[in-house]
Amino acid sequence: MEKRRNTFKFYRSFRDAIGKMDEKGQLALYKAITNYALDRQEPNFAEPAMQMVWELMKMRLDYGWKIYEQHYQQGGQ
């Protein structure tokens, strides 16, 4: 059976940063966060500002992936 990640942490700092964007940018970042946090689908932002915000958020999401993988290597479910 393939392991699938079903949960992830969402940080207040994500919400606060995203809240400063227009609705189009907000939706794009919310989708990027969920797609990466659950399935490791990396977004590709054309706008440098969006890419910059994403890179800062990605560091936290990568840490979550590290913890998740360690848990499964230790036999967790």
Phi and psi in radians as a Rosetta constraint file:
Dihedral C 1 N 2 CA 2 C 2 CIRCULARHARMONIC -1.265 0.35
Dihedral N 2 CA 2 C 2 N 3 CIRCULARHARMONIC 2.315 0.35
Dihedral C 2 N 3 CA 3 C 3 CIRCULARHARMONIC -1.392 0.35
Dihedral N 3 CA 3 C 3 N 4 CIRCULARHARMONIC 2.402 0.35
Dihedral C 3 N 4 CA 4 C 4 CIRCULARHARMONIC -2.262 0.35
Dihedral N 4 CA 4 C 4 N 5 CIRCULARHARMONIC 2.379 0.35
Dihedral C 4 N 5 CA 5 C 5 CIRCULARHARMONIC -1.429 0.35
Dihedral N 5 CA 5 C 5 N 6 CIRCULARHARMONIC 2.200 0.35
Dihedral C 5 N 6 CA 6 C 6 CIRCULARHARMONIC -1.912 0.35
Dihedral N 6 CA 6 C 6 N 7 CIRCULARHARMONIC -0.211 0.35
Dihedral C 6 N 7 CA 7 C 7 CIRCULARHARMONIC -2.448 0.35
Dihedral N 7 CA 7 C 7 N 8 CIRCULARHARMONIC 2.842 0.35
Dihedral C 7 N 8 CA 8 C 8 CIRCULARHARMONIC -2.823 0.35
Dihedral N 8 CA 8 C 8 N 9 CIRCULARHARMONIC 2.821 0.35
Dihedral C 8 N 9 CA 9 C 9 CIRCULARHARMONIC -1.450 0.35
Dihedral N 9 CA 9 C 9 N 10 CIRCULARHARMONIC 2.411 0.35
Dihedral C 9 N 10 CA 10 C 10 CIRCULARHARMONIC -2.049 0.35
Dihedral N 10 CA 10 C 10 N 11 CIRCULARHARMONIC 2.141 0.35
Dihedral C 10 N 11 CA 11 C 11 CIRCULARHARMONIC -1.624 0.35
Dihedral N 11 CA 11 C 11 N 12 CIRCULARHARMONIC 2.564 0.35
Dihedral C 11 N 12 CA 12 C 12 CIRCULARHARMONIC -0.987 0.35
Dihedral N 12 CA 12 C 12 N 13 CIRCULARHARMONIC -0.659 0.35
Dihedral C 12 N 13 CA 13 C 13 CIRCULARHARMONIC -1.079 0.35
Dihedral N 13 CA 13 C 13 N 14 CIRCULARHARMONIC -0.567 0.35
Dihedral C 13 N 14 CA 14 C 14 CIRCULARHARMONIC -1.088 0.35
Dihedral N 14 CA 14 C 14 N 15 CIRCULARHARMONIC -0.895 0.35
Dihedral C 14 N 15 CA 15 C 15 CIRCULARHARMONIC -1.031 0.35
Dihedral N 15 CA 15 C 15 N 16 CIRCULARHARMONIC -0.769 0.35
Dihedral C 15 N 16 CA 16 C 16 CIRCULARHARMONIC -1.101 0.35
Dihedral N 16 CA 16 C 16 N 17 CIRCULARHARMONIC -0.759 0.35
Dihedral C 16 N 17 CA 17 C 17 CIRCULARHARMONIC -1.167 0.35
Dihedral N 17 CA 17 C 17 N 18 CIRCULARHARMONIC -0.780 0.35
Dihedral C 17 N 18 CA 18 C 18 CIRCULARHARMONIC -1.138 0.35
Dihedral N 18 CA 18 C 18 N 19 CIRCULARHARMONIC -0.590 0.35
Dihedral C 18 N 19 CA 19 C 19 CIRCULARHARMONIC -1.109 0.35
Dihedral N 19 CA 19 C 19 N 20 CIRCULARHARMONIC -0.307 0.35
Dihedral C 19 N 20 CA 20 C 20 CIRCULARHARMONIC -1.514 0.35
Dihedral N 20 CA 20 C 20 N 21 CIRCULARHARMONIC -0.020 0.35
Dihedral C 20 N 21 CA 21 C 21 CIRCULARHARMONIC -1.760 0.35
Dihedral N 21 CA 21 C 21 N 22 CIRCULARHARMONIC 2.896 0.35
Dihedral C 21 N 22 CA 22 C 22 CIRCULARHARMONIC -1.256 0.35
Dihedral N 22 CA 22 C 22 N 23 CIRCULARHARMONIC 2.948 0.35
Dihedral C 22 N 23 CA 23 C 23 CIRCULARHARMONIC -1.071 0.35
Dihedral N 23 CA 23 C 23 N 24 CIRCULARHARMONIC -0.640 0.35
Dihedral C 23 N 24 CA 24 C 24 CIRCULARHARMONIC -1.102 0.35
Dihedral N 24 CA 24 C 24 N 25 CIRCULARHARMONIC -0.774 0.35
Dihedral C 24 N 25 CA 25 C 25 CIRCULARHARMONIC -1.161 0.35
Dihedral N 25 CA 25 C 25 N 26 CIRCULARHARMONIC -0.674 0.35
Dihedral C 25 N 26 CA 26 C 26 CIRCULARHARMONIC -1.047 0.35
Dihedral N 26 CA 26 C 26 N 27 CIRCULARHARMONIC -0.853 0.35
Dihedral C 26 N 27 CA 27 C 27 CIRCULARHARMONIC -1.070 0.35
Dihedral N 27 CA 27 C 27 N 28 CIRCULARHARMONIC -0.744 0.35
Dihedral C 27 N 28 CA 28 C 28 CIRCULARHARMONIC -1.072 0.35
Dihedral N 28 CA 28 C 28 N 29 CIRCULARHARMONIC -0.737 0.35
Dihedral C 28 N 29 CA 29 C 29 CIRCULARHARMONIC -1.276 0.35
Dihedral N 29 CA 29 C 29 N 30 CIRCULARHARMONIC -0.673 0.35
Dihedral C 29 N 30 CA 30 C 30 CIRCULARHARMONIC -1.042 0.35
Dihedral N 30 CA 30 C 30 N 31 CIRCULARHARMONIC -0.762 0.35
Dihedral C 30 N 31 CA 31 C 31 CIRCULARHARMONIC -1.131 0.35
Dihedral N 31 CA 31 C 31 N 32 CIRCULARHARMONIC -0.727 0.35
Dihedral C 31 N 32 CA 32 C 32 CIRCULARHARMONIC -1.074 0.35
Dihedral N 32 CA 32 C 32 N 33 CIRCULARHARMONIC -0.771 0.35
Dihedral C 32 N 33 CA 33 C 33 CIRCULARHARMONIC -1.085 0.35
Dihedral N 33 CA 33 C 33 N 34 CIRCULARHARMONIC -0.874 0.35
Dihedral C 33 N 34 CA 34 C 34 CIRCULARHARMONIC -1.177 0.35
Dihedral N 34 CA 34 C 34 N 35 CIRCULARHARMONIC -0.714 0.35
Dihedral C 34 N 35 CA 35 C 35 CIRCULARHARMONIC -1.135 0.35
Dihedral N 35 CA 35 C 35 N 36 CIRCULARHARMONIC -0.668 0.35
Dihedral C 35 N 36 CA 36 C 36 CIRCULARHARMONIC -1.336 0.35
Dihedral N 36 CA 36 C 36 N 37 CIRCULARHARMONIC -0.770 0.35
Dihedral C 36 N 37 CA 37 C 37 CIRCULARHARMONIC -1.127 0.35
Dihedral N 37 CA 37 C 37 N 38 CIRCULARHARMONIC -0.591 0.35
Dihedral C 37 N 38 CA 38 C 38 CIRCULARHARMONIC -1.658 0.35
Dihedral N 38 CA 38 C 38 N 39 CIRCULARHARMONIC -0.633 0.35
Dihedral C 38 N 39 CA 39 C 39 CIRCULARHARMONIC -2.226 0.35
Dihedral N 39 CA 39 C 39 N 40 CIRCULARHARMONIC 0.037 0.35
Dihedral C 39 N 40 CA 40 C 40 CIRCULARHARMONIC 0.997 0.35
Dihedral N 40 CA 40 C 40 N 41 CIRCULARHARMONIC 0.637 0.35
Dihedral C 40 N 41 CA 41 C 41 CIRCULARHARMONIC -1.522 0.35
Dihedral N 41 CA 41 C 41 N 42 CIRCULARHARMONIC 1.952 0.35
Dihedral C 41 N 42 CA 42 C 42 CIRCULARHARMONIC -1.380 0.35
Dihedral N 42 CA 42 C 42 N 43 CIRCULARHARMONIC 2.241 0.35
Dihedral C 42 N 43 CA 43 C 43 CIRCULARHARMONIC -1.378 0.35
Dihedral N 43 CA 43 C 43 N 44 CIRCULARHARMONIC 2.862 0.35
Dihedral C 43 N 44 CA 44 C 44 CIRCULARHARMONIC -2.290 0.35
Dihedral N 44 CA 44 C 44 N 45 CIRCULARHARMONIC 1.750 0.35
Dihedral C 44 N 45 CA 45 C 45 CIRCULARHARMONIC -1.627 0.35
Dihedral N 45 CA 45 C 45 N 46 CIRCULARHARMONIC 2.308 0.35
Dihedral C 45 N 46 CA 46 C 46 CIRCULARHARMONIC -1.363 0.35
Dihedral N 46 CA 46 C 46 N 47 CIRCULARHARMONIC -0.566 0.35
Dihedral C 46 N 47 CA 47 C 47 CIRCULARHARMONIC -1.446 0.35
Dihedral N 47 CA 47 C 47 N 48 CIRCULARHARMONIC 2.235 0.35
Dihedral C 47 N 48 CA 48 C 48 CIRCULARHARMONIC -1.014 0.35
Dihedral N 48 CA 48 C 48 N 49 CIRCULARHARMONIC -0.651 0.35
Dihedral C 48 N 49 CA 49 C 49 CIRCULARHARMONIC -1.119 0.35
Dihedral N 49 CA 49 C 49 N 50 CIRCULARHARMONIC -0.730 0.35
Dihedral C 49 N 50 CA 50 C 50 CIRCULARHARMONIC -1.139 0.35
Dihedral N 50 CA 50 C 50 N 51 CIRCULARHARMONIC -0.718 0.35
Dihedral C 50 N 51 CA 51 C 51 CIRCULARHARMONIC -1.110 0.35
Dihedral N 51 CA 51 C 51 N 52 CIRCULARHARMONIC -0.680 0.35
Dihedral C 51 N 52 CA 52 C 52 CIRCULARHARMONIC -1.115 0.35
Dihedral N 52 CA 52 C 52 N 53 CIRCULARHARMONIC -0.830 0.35
Dihedral C 52 N 53 CA 53 C 53 CIRCULARHARMONIC -1.066 0.35
Dihedral N 53 CA 53 C 53 N 54 CIRCULARHARMONIC -0.753 0.35
Dihedral C 53 N 54 CA 54 C 54 CIRCULARHARMONIC -1.044 0.35
Dihedral N 54 CA 54 C 54 N 55 CIRCULARHARMONIC -0.792 0.35
Dihedral C 54 N 55 CA 55 C 55 CIRCULARHARMONIC -1.043 0.35
Dihedral N 55 CA 55 C 55 N 56 CIRCULARHARMONIC -0.653 0.35
Dihedral C 55 N 56 CA 56 C 56 CIRCULARHARMONIC -1.196 0.35
Dihedral N 56 CA 56 C 56 N 57 CIRCULARHARMONIC -0.696 0.35
Dihedral C 56 N 57 CA 57 C 57 CIRCULARHARMONIC -1.249 0.35
Dihedral N 57 CA 57 C 57 N 58 CIRCULARHARMONIC -0.634 0.35
Dihedral C 57 N 58 CA 58 C 58 CIRCULARHARMONIC -1.040 0.35
Dihedral N 58 CA 58 C 58 N 59 CIRCULARHARMONIC -0.596 0.35
Dihedral C 58 N 59 CA 59 C 59 CIRCULARHARMONIC -1.009 0.35
Dihedral N 59 CA 59 C 59 N 60 CIRCULARHARMONIC -0.747 0.35
Dihedral C 59 N 60 CA 60 C 60 CIRCULARHARMONIC -1.194 0.35
Dihedral N 60 CA 60 C 60 N 61 CIRCULARHARMONIC -0.715 0.35
Dihedral C 60 N 61 CA 61 C 61 CIRCULARHARMONIC -1.152 0.35
Dihedral N 61 CA 61 C 61 N 62 CIRCULARHARMONIC -0.661 0.35
Dihedral C 61 N 62 CA 62 C 62 CIRCULARHARMONIC -1.099 0.35
Dihedral N 62 CA 62 C 62 N 63 CIRCULARHARMONIC -0.662 0.35
Dihedral C 62 N 63 CA 63 C 63 CIRCULARHARMONIC -1.095 0.35
Dihedral N 63 CA 63 C 63 N 64 CIRCULARHARMONIC -0.712 0.35
Dihedral C 63 N 64 CA 64 C 64 CIRCULARHARMONIC -1.061 0.35
Dihedral N 64 CA 64 C 64 N 65 CIRCULARHARMONIC -0.692 0.35
Dihedral C 64 N 65 CA 65 C 65 CIRCULARHARMONIC -1.124 0.35
Dihedral N 65 CA 65 C 65 N 66 CIRCULARHARMONIC -0.677 0.35
Dihedral C 65 N 66 CA 66 C 66 CIRCULARHARMONIC -1.068 0.35
Dihedral N 66 CA 66 C 66 N 67 CIRCULARHARMONIC -0.807 0.35
Dihedral C 66 N 67 CA 67 C 67 CIRCULARHARMONIC -1.098 0.35
Dihedral N 67 CA 67 C 67 N 68 CIRCULARHARMONIC -0.767 0.35
Dihedral C 67 N 68 CA 68 C 68 CIRCULARHARMONIC -1.024 0.35
Dihedral N 68 CA 68 C 68 N 69 CIRCULARHARMONIC -0.814 0.35
Dihedral C 68 N 69 CA 69 C 69 CIRCULARHARMONIC -1.173 0.35
Dihedral N 69 CA 69 C 69 N 70 CIRCULARHARMONIC -0.669 0.35
Dihedral C 69 N 70 CA 70 C 70 CIRCULARHARMONIC -1.092 0.35
Dihedral N 70 CA 70 C 70 N 71 CIRCULARHARMONIC -0.694 0.35
Dihedral C 70 N 71 CA 71 C 71 CIRCULARHARMONIC -1.060 0.35
Dihedral N 71 CA 71 C 71 N 72 CIRCULARHARMONIC -0.767 0.35
Dihedral C 71 N 72 CA 72 C 72 CIRCULARHARMONIC -1.294 0.35
Dihedral N 72 CA 72 C 72 N 73 CIRCULARHARMONIC -0.520 0.35
Dihedral C 72 N 73 CA 73 C 73 CIRCULARHARMONIC -1.174 0.35
Dihedral N 73 CA 73 C 73 N 74 CIRCULARHARMONIC -0.440 0.35
Dihedral C 73 N 74 CA 74 C 74 CIRCULARHARMONIC -1.590 0.35
Dihedral N 74 CA 74 C 74 N 75 CIRCULARHARMONIC 0.154 0.35
Dihedral C 74 N 75 CA 75 C 75 CIRCULARHARMONIC 1.593 0.35
Dihedral N 75 CA 75 C 75 N 76 CIRCULARHARMONIC 0.207 0.35
Dihedral C 75 N 76 CA 76 C 76 CIRCULARHARMONIC -1.293 0.35
Dihedral N 76 CA 76 C 76 N 77 CIRCULARHARMONIC 2.911 0.35
